[in-house]
């Protein structure tokens, strides 16, 4: 399986040379299964190089008053040598010591990263304006994307530094490393872009490390940036305007410190700020940690505790009583990720319907709902719901018992989902010796696969006539005189098939045809008569709506819980049009998110009220029994 998510991390040379602990953090990202492109700056390395050879380092003063390094043709060999001797060597040594494979080079070598020299510079020299025509400073144009994608798959870490290559000039040109990182993140459709700096993000007051600016929106004017931080802010804005990555400046000299986040939408979110931010942090399955960490830092309310558990789920709890209502959403999405865009009516982006909108409404319940003394409100965002592992839900099933469950999936504001079909996922492998297709009675392995699929479909239909199936993947290869085909066959199994349907399907086929069960999750259907459904009925009525019950042919974490949980009421509710799930048209209207939030708030409150009535009734009954004794 290929590595899905891509980090682009920009490190300054001071961090590389003087703070080697950062490389353990880089290793952690790789160990989580992500691709990683490291872009390294060179200011400290260049300073050390010039100091070592006793050469004065030339600078230019711009009309703005900013001072920039003067990169003339005579200086370029020393700049290139600085990166090779002090940056690339140090990074290779540090990462190799951690057991990582590394591909590292100057961006311009083999014309891997290309650019164009800038126009002549205006500079201030001896109090007057001069034109500097030989400065080898320029701008990014493009890169060899196929090579970089291949390198990112083949190596644990790919490292690039300035300078880059100008094909027209046939020479190296310098470029700001922060800006280079932003361009590369946009070119490669990175998921996460991090600028690691020597301060705790961008500070309001450079003298106060505690003055981190937490959020910067598209319409914010940033006046706090000084010196080199101006370039980081410029690069961050370049990234959010033209890319898909979430973007932050972090530090000091660490990815785990304080961060300043940059958002591709305006500050005035009309009460939907958390929804927009959650949508803007990519969280493809197995890459949920960045979103989980963000939410853990962002959701801070009195009486609410939060953690990231051993499976990677984000877990919040309000209240400590025995009556537990679990609001279970998921924070992962399917690939691919595209830029989040907001307008006056709503927000569009990967996962906003399936199912970040639902989960953000769950988070709002931590603030909106008063939990009684005997109650606990447990809000969990599960990981890996969109892939077969369902890692988060299995962990929840075994570690977080609850009295009732509301699953966060799009039902639409006016509907309540009572159940889901189950999932029966099979891997079919056929391997045969190669033979000529013109041979008598020759049947290709692909034809055999289709025959096996047809036979399995007939056998499944005998135990579940309402099942749906699709052949979702076929892999064919020929090697060492053998032809092999591997097919993945998905069944959606209706709740009426029962829990033990797998044991009733004969998967023994012809010799040489192997069938492996990847997943066998039963369907689940909740009755309409329990207290959880009654809570929603009353909430809908209070809002002047008639409830509409639905059962979905997809599968959710409800099915995973139902594999061992018995007699636990479970329904699913959340805003959004589920027909947009997994499409490139996901869009959630603000009004629907708000309406669903109101209905959910009343339903959750009603469930706790009903539990209170049950407890008082039990107490009254016990008192009456005591009077007769």
Secondary structure, 3 states (H helix, E strand, C coil): CCCCCEEEEEECHHHHHHCCCHHHHHHHHHHCCCEEEEEECCHHHHHHHHHHHCCCCCEEECCCCCEEECCCHHHHHHHHHHHHHHHHHHHHHHHHHCCCCEEEEECCHHHCEEEEECCCEEEEECCEEEEECCCCEEEEEEECHHHHHHHHHHCCEEEEECCEEECCCCEEEECCHHHHHHHHHHHCCCCEEEEEECCCCCECCCCCCCCECCEECCCCCCCCCCCCHHHHHHHHHHHHHHCCCEEEEEECCCCCCEEEEECCCCCCCCCCHHHHHHHHCCCECCCCHHHHHHHHHHCCCCCEEEEECCCCCEEEEECCCCEEEEEEEECCECCCCCCCEECCCEEECCCHHHHHHHHHHHHHHHHHCCCCCCEEEEEEEECCCCCCCCHHHHHHHHHCCCCEEEECCCCCCCEEEEEECEEEEEEEEEEEECCCCCCCCCCCHHHHHHHHHHHHHHHHHHHCCCCEEEEEEEEEEEECCEEEEEEEEEEEECHHHCCCHHHHCCCCCCCCEEEEEEEEECCEECCCCCHHHHHHHHHHHHCCCCCEEEEECCCCHHHHHHCCCCCCEEEECCCCCHHHCCCCCCEEEHHHHHHHHHHHHHHHHHHHHHHHHHHHHHHHHHHHHHHHC
